[in-house]
Amino acid sequence: MNNLLLSALEQMQQEYKKKLIWAKEFLPYQNTNIALMELASFWREHKKIVDCALTYLAKPYDRFFFTAATILDVDEDEHVPFLAVGSFRIWDDPIFGYVSSMLDTPSEKFNDKMKKQILETIDDNIKIIDNTYNRILILPVRLLFEDKEESLSIAKNLFFSFFKEMPKDMETYFNKFKTIEDVDAGLHENVKQYICFDTDDEELGLKEKFAKYVANNTLPIGEEKSEVFVFFFSVIGYLMQAINVLILAQSFQMYPYVRFKVSLKYMTVLVSSMNEQPEMRNILDVMWACYILHNKMPKSIGSDLASYLTSLERVNFSQRLLENVRKMEANKTFSLKNIDEAISGLIIEITL
């Protein structure tokens, strides 16, 4: 069954490539939403095959999905460290989700930015299909299986819990807080360190982080929206992303591969609110291990991809990485420093 399923997935990748090529040619001259809805329709038609793949291909937690990103970036060799983990790897294609984000926003400036991003993602998706020997399959996992209503409800409750006096609903939140200064004063002090918007704002205060974020980003909301709405909108987006990723990880027993530290920090907050469930703690620890791997693995090591893949198999890289995480968890010694040292040792072995 697995061979038949894998063959069907590989054929589906080629069919999707044709759709992407068509969309790339169609987008500059026609309504963007028409092309995006065509791509979305393709994935809805193949949802059952994707479900079977996530359930039956590879052993539980030997599956990894590269998620919370707009592009995998084959040109920058971002696929090289990703190939080091798991036996079944998925690029969580975000194009399917661009339909709703573009339909829901009143901001033409945001839509123009999104069109450029869509074309970049299409180009990168084609490169994934052409250059990774089906070792990475494109499947829009999060956007096919997420439950937006459930994740929004959980995210709102978590967001409200960040405040010293917890708002009971959105009306209470907007009545109580009028400026970002009000929000800053109302948050628990230990929460502020986890609220971030970019990778280089960790040393800034909340107001400075927020001001920098607003100045440097085009958001899919009207310019008349208040500071407290923009703050809510931005943080709730990260929380919903974290909730969706972790629910799907547990549901399909697969590890998320996340390179964006901001997303990881919100996932850390979420797992910490779950009373340290062992399975979720393991998922989070492996995610941080993958984050370190992503930044530590020399991208040039994959210049000869076939040789690189052989070296990974020779040292049993993925299994030993996961074993290291589990041993550290059992001994209560898991830390970024310790897993960094373990990964460094494995990288040395594949270069010998």
C-alpha positions in Angstrom: 0.0 0.0 0.0 2.8 2.4 0.9 4.4 2.0 -2.5 1.1 2.7 -4.3 0.5 5.7 -2.0 4.0 7.1 -2.5 3.6 6.7 -6.3 0.2 8.5 -6.2 1.9 11.4 -4.2 4.8 11.7 -6.7 2.3 11.8 -9.6 0.3 14.4 -7.7 3.5 16.6 -7.3 3.9 16.6 -11.1 0.3 17.5 -11.6 0.7 20.3 -9.1 3.8 21.6 -10.9 1.7 22.0 -14.0 -0.9 24.0 -12.0 1.9 26.2 -10.6 3.3 26.9 -14.1 -0.1 27.8 -15.3 -0.7 30.1 -12.3 2.6 31.8 -12.8 1.8 32.6 -16.4 -1.8 33.6 -15.5 -1.2 35.8 -12.5 0.4 38.9 -14.1 -2.6 39.4 -16.4 -5.7 38.2 -14.6 -7.3 38.3 -11.2 -5.0 36.8 -8.6 -7.9 35.2 -6.7 -8.9 33.1 -9.8 -5.5 31.5 -9.9 -5.3 30.9 -6.2 -8.8 29.4 -6.0 -7.7 27.0 -8.8 -4.7 25.9 -6.7 -6.9 25.6 -3.6 -9.4 23.5 -5.6 -6.6 21.1 -6.6 -5.7 20.4 -3.0 -9.3 20.0 -1.9 -9.7 17.3 -4.6 -6.7 15.5 -3.2 -7.3 15.9 0.5 -8.0 12.2 1.1 -4.7 11.2 -0.4 -2.9 13.8 1.8 -4.7 12.4 4.8 -3.7 8.8 3.9 -0.1 10.0 3.4 0.1 11.7 6.8 -1.4 8.7 8.5 0.3 5.7 6.9 3.6 6.9 5.3 6.5 6.5 7.7 6.4 5.6 11.4 4.9 8.0 14.0 7.2 10.9 14.6 9.4 9.9 11.7 7.5 12.5 9.7 8.5 16.2 9.6 6.7 19.2 8.1 8.5 22.4 7.3 5.9 25.0 8.3 5.3 28.6 9.5 7.1 30.0 6.5 6.2 31.6 3.2 9.0 30.0 1.2 11.3 27.1 1.8 14.0 28.8 -0.4 15.8 26.2 -2.4 18.1 28.9 -3.9 19.5 29.5 -0.4 19.9 25.8 0.2 17.3 25.9 3.1 16.3 22.3 2.0 19.7 20.9 3.0 19.3 20.8 6.8 15.6 19.8 6.4 16.7 16.7 4.5 18.7 15.6 7.6 15.6 14.7 9.6 12.9 12.1 9.2 12.1 9.6 6.5 9.0 11.5 5.2 9.3 15.3 4.8 6.7 17.8 3.8 6.8 21.4 2.7 3.6 22.9 4.2 2.7 24.9 1.1 1.2 28.3 2.2 -0.3 29.2 -1.2 -3.6 27.6 -0.4 -4.0 30.0 2.5 -3.4 33.1 0.4 -6.9 33.0 -1.0 -8.7 33.9 2.3 -6.0 36.4 3.4 -6.3 38.3 0.1 -10.1 38.1 0.0 -10.5 39.3 3.6 -8.3 42.4 3.5 -9.2 46.0 2.5 -5.5 46.9 2.0 -4.4 47.1 -1.6 -0.9 47.7 -0.5 -1.0 44.3 1.4 -2.4 42.6 -1.7 0.3 44.0 -3.9 2.9 42.6 -1.5 1.2 39.3 -1.4 1.2 39.0 -5.2 4.9 39.3 -5.2 5.2 36.7 -2.4 2.9 34.3 -4.3 5.1 34.4 -7.4 8.2 33.8 -5.3 6.5 30.8 -3.5 5.4 29.4 -6.8 8.9 29.5 -8.2 10.3 27.9 -5.1 7.7 25.2 -5.1 8.6 24.3 -8.7 12.3 24.1 -7.6 11.4 21.8 -4.7 9.6 19.4 -7.1 12.5 19.5 -9.6 15.5 19.3 -7.3 14.8 17.2 -4.2 14.2 13.8 -5.8 10.8 13.5 -4.1 12.6 13.6 -0.7 10.4 16.6 0.1 6.8 16.5 -0.9 4.6 19.6 -1.2 1.4 19.2 0.9 -0.5 22.1 2.4 -1.0 20.3 5.7 -1.9 23.1 8.0 -4.3 24.8 5.7 -6.1 21.6 4.7 -6.7 20.3 8.2 -6.7 23.3 10.5 -9.8 24.3 12.5 -9.8 28.1 12.5 -12.8 28.5 14.8 -11.3 26.1 17.4 -7.8 27.7 17.2 -9.3 31.3 17.4 -11.2 30.3 20.6 -8.1 28.8 22.2 -6.0 31.7 21.1 -8.3 34.3 22.5 -8.4 32.6 25.9 -4.6 32.4 26.0 -4.3 36.0 24.9 -6.7 37.2 27.6 -4.7 35.2 30.2 -1.6 37.4 29.5 -3.2 40.3 31.4 -3.2 40.9 35.1 -6.9 41.6 35.0 -8.1 39.0 32.5 -10.7 40.5 30.0 -13.7 38.3 29.8 -14.3 39.1 26.1 -13.2 41.3 23.2 -15.5 44.1 24.2 -14.0 44.2 27.7 -10.5 44.3 26.1 -11.2 47.2 23.8 -13.0 49.1 26.6 -10.2 48.7 29.0 -7.2 49.3 26.7 -7.0 52.3 24.4 -3.2 52.6 23.7 -0.2 50.4 23.5 0.9 52.0 26.8 -2.3 50.7 28.4 -1.6 47.2 27.0 2.0 47.3 28.3 0.9 48.3 31.8 -1.8 45.6 31.8 0.3 42.6 30.8 1.9 40.2 33.3 5.6 41.1 33.5 6.7 37.5 32.8 4.7 37.4 29.6 6.3 40.5 28.0 9.6 38.6 27.3 7.7 36.1 25.1 5.8 38.7 23.0 7.9 39.5 20.0 7.4 40.3 16.4 10.8 39.9 14.8 14.0 37.9 15.5 16.1 41.0 16.4 13.7 42.7 18.8 14.3 40.6 21.9 16.3 43.3 23.7 13.6 45.9 23.2 10.7 46.9 25.4 7.2 46.0 24.4 6.4 49.5 23.1 9.6 49.6 21.0 9.0 46.1 19.6 5.4 47.1 18.6 6.5 50.4 17.1 9.2 48.7 15.0 6.8 46.0 13.9 4.1 48.5 12.7 6.7 50.7 10.9 8.3 47.7 9.0 5.2 45.7 8.0 2.3 46.0 5.7 -0.7 44.5 7.5 -4.0 43.2 6.0 -6.1 45.6 8.0 -7.4 49.1 7.5 -5.1 52.0 8.5 -7.7 53.4 10.8 -7.4 50.5 13.3 -6.3 51.4 16.8 -3.0 50.3 18.4 -4.7 47.9 20.7 -6.5 46.2 17.7 -3.2 45.9 15.8 -1.6 44.4 18.9 -4.4 41.9 19.3 -4.5 41.1 15.5 -0.7 40.5 15.4 -0.3 38.4 18.6 -3.5 36.4 17.9 -2.1 35.5 14.5 1.0 34.0 16.0 -1.0 32.2 18.7 -3.4 30.7 16.1 -0.4 29.6 14.0 1.2 27.9 17.1 -2.1 26.2 18.0 -2.7 24.8 14.5 0.8 23.6 14.1 0.9 21.8 17.5 -2.6 20.3 17.1 -1.7 18.9 13.7 1.7 17.6 15.0 0.0 15.7 17.8 -2.9 14.5 15.6 -0.7 13.1 12.8 2.2 12.2 15.1 4.7 14.3 13.2 7.3 16.9 14.1 7.0 20.5 12.9 10.2 22.0 11.4 10.2 25.7 12.1 13.1 28.1 11.2 11.5 31.3 12.5 12.4 31.9 16.1 9.4 34.2 16.7 7.0 31.4 15.9 8.9 29.0 18.1 8.7 31.4 21.0 4.9 31.5 20.8 4.8 27.7 20.6 6.9 27.6 23.7 4.4 29.8 25.5 1.6 27.5 24.3 3.2 24.3 25.4 4.1 25.9 28.8 0.4 26.5 29.3 -0.4 22.8 28.9 1.0 21.7 32.2 4.1 20.2 30.6 2.4 17.3 28.7 5.3 14.9 27.9 4.3 14.4 24.3 4.0 18.1 23.7 7.2 18.8 25.5 9.0 16.3 23.2 7.5 17.9 20.2 8.7 21.4 21.3 12.2 20.1 22.2 12.6 18.5 18.8 11.4 21.7 17.2 14.1 23.7 19.0 16.7 21.0 18.0 15.6 21.4 14.4 15.9 25.2 14.7 19.5 24.8 15.9 20.2 22.2 13.1 18.8 24.6 10.5 21.2 27.3 11.5 24.2 25.1 12.2 24.2 22.7 9.2 26.6 24.1 6.6 24.4 24.7 3.5 27.4 24.0 1.2 27.4 20.4 2.5 24.6 19.6 0.2 26.3 20.8 -3.0 26.4 17.1 -4.0 23.0 16.1 -2.8 23.2 12.4 -3.5 26.5 12.1 -1.6 25.0 14.2 1.3 22.0 12.0 1.6 24.2 8.9 1.6 26.3 10.4 4.4 23.1 11.1 6.5 22.1 7.5 6.1 25.6 6.2 6.9 25.6 7.9 10.4 21.9 7.4 11.0 21.7 11.2 11.6 17.9 11.6 12.1 17.4 8.7 14.5 20.4 9.6 16.6 19.3 13.3 16.8 15.9 12.2 18.2 17.6 9.7 20.6 19.7 12.5 21.9 16.6 14.6 22.6 14.9 11.8 24.4 17.9 10.9 26.5 18.2 14.6 27.6 14.5 14.7 28.4 14.8 11.5 30.5 17.8 12.9 32.4 16.2 16.4 32.6 19.3 17.8 30.8 17.7 19.1 27.7 19.0 22.6 26.9 19.8 24.5 23.7 23.5 24.3 24.6 23.5 20.6 25.1 21.5 19.8 21.9 23.8 22.2 20.0 26.8 20.2 21.1 25.1 16.9 20.1 24.2 18.3 16.7 27.7 19.6 16.1 29.1 16.1 16.8 26.7 14.6 14.3 27.6 17.1 11.6 31.3 16.4 12.1 30.5 12.7 11.5 28.8 13.2 8.2 31.8 15.3 6.9 34.3 12.5 7.6 
